[in-house]
Amino acid sequence: MPRTQEQYGRLRSITKTKIRSAGLQLFSHKGLRETSVQEIATLAGISTGLMYRHYKSKEDLFRDLVNTAIHEMKTIEILLDADERPSSIFKQLSGAMMHEMNRSDESAQYLVLIAHSLLMGDLDPGMAEAYNSGLFERMANLIQKGQSMGDIRLGDPFQMTLLFFSMIQGLAIMKLSLRDRFVCPSADMLTAYLIEGSH
């Protein structure tokens, strides 16, 4: 019995998910330059020809994955702009990030992919700007607002922002390095240096 359009669509979607997952795993470990199309196809369990039906090149796949990471950063920016106490926003953000890191390797792989790509110069300037634009400034402003309310500990807001993202980045690296031995810290532990009254 011939396949229906719906079945073809489902198969196409499953294949694309496999390609994205394989690309994310390889790019986050080896970077764009050191990853070959053959490696991506092999890990995805497909032929290179089938991969080329979904993506014109490994660079095309890489851009798709980076755009997903940028979209996730926009979600964080929306949370940072919420009309709530800064301490509550930081607890929600930390809780969500730790939950995602505990749930699967994917969020850690995206974080490592972006960091590796920024260091290696694999991101074109427009993508790097889209990733960085406004996020640090928004968080520093939120910290400053929290400090003026007595909600957030005193300290340089930009340095506190750098520390927050450095901890998240470090945890992502440890998650991928330690594998089953990784134990995710609590959101309270992550924000203890930020929130007034935390111990």
Order of alpha helices (4+ residues) and beta strands (2+ residues): alpha-alpha-alpha-alpha-alpha-alpha-alpha-alpha-alpha-alpha
